[in-house]
Amino acid sequence: MSIGTEPATERAATPAAPAVLELANVSRWYGNVVAVNDVTMSLGPGVTGLLGPNGAGKTTLLHMMAGFLAPSRGTVRVAGRPTWRNPDVYRDLGLVTERENVHGFLTAREFIRASAKLQRLPDAEAATRRAIDMVDLASAADRRIDTYSKGMRQRARVAAALVHDPRVLLLDEPFNGMDPRQRMHMMELLHQMAAAGRTVLFSSHILEEVEQLSGTVQVIVAGRLAASGDYRKIRRLMTSRPHEFVISSSDDRALAVALMAEDSVAGVEIVAHTGRGRGATAGGLKIRAADYGRFSRALPRIARTGGIRLLTVVPADESLESVFSYLVGAR
Ligand SMILES: Nc1ncnc2c1ncn2[C@@H]1O[C@H](COP(=O)(O)OP(=O)(O)OP(=O)(O)O)[C@@H](O)[C@H]1O
């Protein structure tokens, strides 16, 4: 794959799945703000992660995919049909928005049934039951939503979005605020949908969520598609970039001297302790590793040889923004 202004596609490496959702040169601007800039992508069945930092344009993109928002330029198609101003396509689409717009005075069953009726399903009751079972809410379905935990509310929203069994399910930051158990449950559900041949796209600004859930990612940065394809290849690019760590040890000075002689290390800086109490920062060494893999093998060996105890090793530049700016070649 390649990175930079031209996004790369790894689809050739995976068996060619028929494209269900296709974006052709899609842009969207709000006044002077270009939220999405000339994005072309095509998605087939399975789970895909839409990864990008806050403000990258993920929500705007998902809303255009769902037919909620008009592209300023370009076209979004589902199964060959444009999503904008085409209500027939809504039958094939489900969207779980980022914001929690659920009426707490309704029970989950009432809420999901309302969605089934909006879709004019012939048997709204049966569809509601099926959706409730899918998200595992049967035992709580007749309780008011305002008595639910965050994860349960999210499941009710997912059930409402898939009550009509759409081919494409779009989810905007579905794991926000969930605890690990709720997260696992949601991941299982999305996998089940994918196994049933559905096209599932979820947005996230957290690398690990995408890693756990999906083999394929679309990386969006500042409105543009920055990379696209196999997660492991993109991850490898991320780990082969230069890394910074802050290390504290039983003897920082001796460790600094030893690390300076190590050729996987590009820079060593001694960081002073500052402040007291909550605002204090611990001192230690700031290391710039030229090669992450070799450095992580060398560090324990060097410490052992020097009789130095490592206390903490913390990545200093693991923010997703720094990974993204590396991916788009901005550093
Ligand atoms: N209605 C709007 N009017 C003006 N600007 C907007 C509007 N909606 C979004 N934007 C801008 O468009 C850009 C992309 O926003 P968008 O919400 O799509 O990003 P995002 O990746 O979903 O971020 P987040 O996860 O923070 O919601 C941002 O600069 C945002 O400020």
The ligand as a Tripos MOL2 file, in Angstrom:
@<TRIPOS>MOLECULE
LIG
   31    33     1     0     0
SMALL
NO_CHARGES

@<TRIPOS>ATOM
      1 N1        -23.0950   21.8020   10.3250 N.pl3     1 LIG1
      2 C1        -21.8430   22.2030   10.2340 C.ar      1 LIG1
      3 N2        -21.5410   23.4950    9.9810 N.ar      1 LIG1
      4 C2        -20.2520   23.9230    9.8710 C.ar      1 LIG1
      5 N3        -19.1740   23.1030    9.9900 N.ar      1 LIG1
      6 C3        -19.4080   21.8160   10.2600 C.ar      1 LIG1
      7 C4        -20.7510   21.2950   10.3910 C.ar      1 LIG1
      8 N4        -20.6580   19.9690   10.6670 N.ar      1 LIG1
      9 C5        -19.3300   19.6660   10.6950 C.ar      1 LIG1
     10 N5        -18.5860   20.7640   10.4410 N.ar      1 LIG1
     11 C6        -17.1060   20.8230   10.3690 C.3       1 LIG1
     12 O1        -16.6940   19.8500    9.4240 O.3       1 LIG1
     13 C7        -15.5200   19.1740    9.8590 C.3       1 LIG1
     14 C8        -15.7730   17.6850    9.9570 C.3       1 LIG1
     15 O2        -16.7010   17.4180   10.9980 O.3       1 LIG1
     16 P1        -17.2710   15.9730   11.3380 P.3       1 LIG1
     17 O3        -18.2150   16.1190   12.4810 O.co2     1 LIG1
     18 O4        -17.7700   15.3460   10.0970 O.co2     1 LIG1
     19 O5        -15.9480   15.2240   11.8040 O.3       1 LIG1
     20 P2        -15.7720   13.8820   12.6600 P.3       1 LIG1
     21 O6        -14.6060   13.1690   12.1050 O.co2     1 LIG1
     22 O7        -17.0640   13.1560   12.7230 O.co2     1 LIG1
     23 O8        -15.4020   14.4400   14.0730 O.3       1 LIG1
     24 P3        -16.0540   14.1110   15.5010 P.3       1 LIG1
     25 O9        -15.7050   12.6970   15.7950 O.co2     1 LIG1
     26 O10       -15.3640   15.1200   16.3970 O.co2     1 LIG1
     27 O11       -17.5400   14.3620   15.3430 O.co2     1 LIG1
     28 C9        -15.1410   19.8200   11.1820 C.3       1 LIG1
     29 O12       -14.1990   20.8350   10.9120 O.3       1 LIG1
     30 C10       -16.4430   20.4290   11.6600 C.3       1 LIG1
     31 O13       -16.2020   21.5430   12.4840 O.3       1 LIG1
@<TRIPOS>BOND
     1     1     2 1
     2     2     3 ar
     3     2     7 ar
     4     3     4 ar
     5     4     5 ar
     6     5     6 ar
     7     6     7 ar
     8     6    10 ar
     9     7     8 ar
    10     8     9 ar
    11     9    10 ar
    12    10    11 1
    13    11    12 1
    14    11    30 1
    15    12    13 1
    16    13    14 1
    17    13    28 1
    18    14    15 1
    19    15    16 1
    20    16    17 2
    21    16    18 1
    22    16    19 1
    23    19    20 1
    24    20    21 2
    25    20    22 1
    26    20    23 1
    27    23    24 1
    28    24    25 2
    29    24    26 1
    30    24    27 1
    31    28    29 1
    32    28    30 1
    33    30    31 1
@<TRIPOS>SUBSTRUCTURE
     1 LIG1         1 GROUP 0 **** ****
